[in-house]
Each structure stands twice: as C-alpha cells, then as structure tokens.
C-alpha cells in the first residue's frame, strides 16, 4: 500500500486572463494528484488573482483542498506579487509544507518528504557550482551577492527556491520573516523582484540553516538536471515560453497551457503526456558536451536561434569556405 503523505503541498500564484500561470498550476497540481491522490493542496493567491478565478479558470478549484487569499500592495505587478506571496508563505500556512513552483510536473510519489530531517530543505540551483552556470547568469548572481552583502563562491550552497520543504518550527518562521524582509529591501533598493538572492542572503545570516534536498526533488531539466531525470519526483522546466512545434521538452510549449485555458479541462492527449513526463522530449534531441554547450549558449547562438535568416546566411558562408578551403572544417570531422 502506498504511503499517505502528511506534509501539505503549497502553490502560490499571481495570474490573470492574459497569462498562463494559472494553467501551469493546474497542470502541476493535476500531475501531483496522479501520483499522490491523497495529497492535501493549499493554493495561495492575491486578491486580484482571486477575482479572475471564474468560469473556465475555476478548474483549479477541482484539484486544491483550500484556497487562501492574501492582500498584496496594489502597486505590485504579477512577478512582484508572486514573490511577495512566496517569501511570506510561512505566515499563511499551518503545519509542515512542501512548496512547489507552478512550472513543474510531478512524476512520482512525494510521500517520502515526510521523513526529511531539517527545518528547511531545497535543491542546489542548477545542480552545479555557480562557476559552471552558462551564459551570464553566474556573473549576475555574483553581482547580486556583492550589492546585497552575502558571500558567493563554489564552496557555499546557492539554492533554487522552486521546491522547498518547510517545517512548522520557530526556526522556519524566523527564517521566512527574514527572507520576506530581505526581499522587500531588494525591491526598495534595487527594484529587483528575484527571490533567490535574498534567500541566499538570509541563509548566510542564519548560519546556513537550509539543508540540501536530493536533486530528484527539483530536477531542473534544462539546467544540468539530466542525470537525475530517471528518478525525478518533481521536474522543473522553467516556465513556458514558446509556441514553436519543437522546443526540446514538451511542457515548455505555451500552446499546452493555452489549450487548457480555452477548453477549461485537460485533454486526453495531454494527460497521456503528463503520464510520460520523464520522456516528453521532442525528436530529434541529443546530448552535447561542455564545449558544445559553451557555443550553444553564446550570444551568436542566441541571435541565430531567434533570427533564422542570420543562421541560414552563416551556414551558407561556412559551406562556401569549406569548399574553397577544405582544411577549414577538417579538424572537426571524425575519421
């Protein structure tokens, strides 16, 4: 018999009819219930979001056990509002809880979280040290650390806030109060809505109380998470941004959530896709080396990705060069 999970599951969402955040939450909670039918889910929203949960948007209410409506400053936009809720969750929730971001798919039972030993638990951001972050992300994190006054190096943990276990304890309540205040301070000083740098600041302030969760609890699929995918309990795909037919991991496709919005339910095909979340990759998809990743994550690759004309022009140029000077690409060819 499967274990019944005692820890509550919590989602925090700021959304309206113009975005797909609520639909992402619907999919995540639906996938949660597929593997954890007895899970108790609490859904935290701001007042503006609550007013939009009517008609087809009421679908979310079929899958949550409790809705909690919070008053948030009217001047905040949706991103700021979502972080206001997220950094203040301990105030709204009674008992131990596991917070899960909306841009996730649940792929297994989460009942083992009941045995986690610690006040607060999270997975290392991107699963690797900051020095291995691609593009300019690592530089940004270091800049935030310098400006905000916390240490940032490869020997100190930098956690992803997309999945967090939070025990109902004096320590966790103190920690969340500090986190929320640090986030508010960042809004005032720097105008930044990000919650992870303040999380790092507060973790350092509280002598690194956050305990590392195994990577399978927040498998960041597009951020070096592939080694943990086969055992992943929660797959974190980092938002849905594209309407393209091919975009590596299926749940990144914005069209999926627009379909939920338009229909007011999850289609049979989508449910089948959810049930194979660990294999929901487009074909062809291939692995790449660190050297290839450095090229693919560079500025030129980004320009080519979003501007096919430039890509085609460069390909034509390199084909011409290879014909004129066969040696140009010979070192890259395999025997």
Helices and strands as residue ranges (DSSP letters): E 8-13, H 21-35, E 41-46, H 47-52, G 55-62, E 66-70, H 78-86, H 89-92, E 97-100, E 104-106, G 111-115, E 120-124, G 125-127, G 130-132, H 137-148, E 159-166, H 170-190, H 196-205, E 210-212, G 215-217, E 219-220, G 226-231, E 234-236, G 250-252, H 254-263, H 268-275, G 277-279, H 290-296, H 299-306, H 308-324, H 327-330
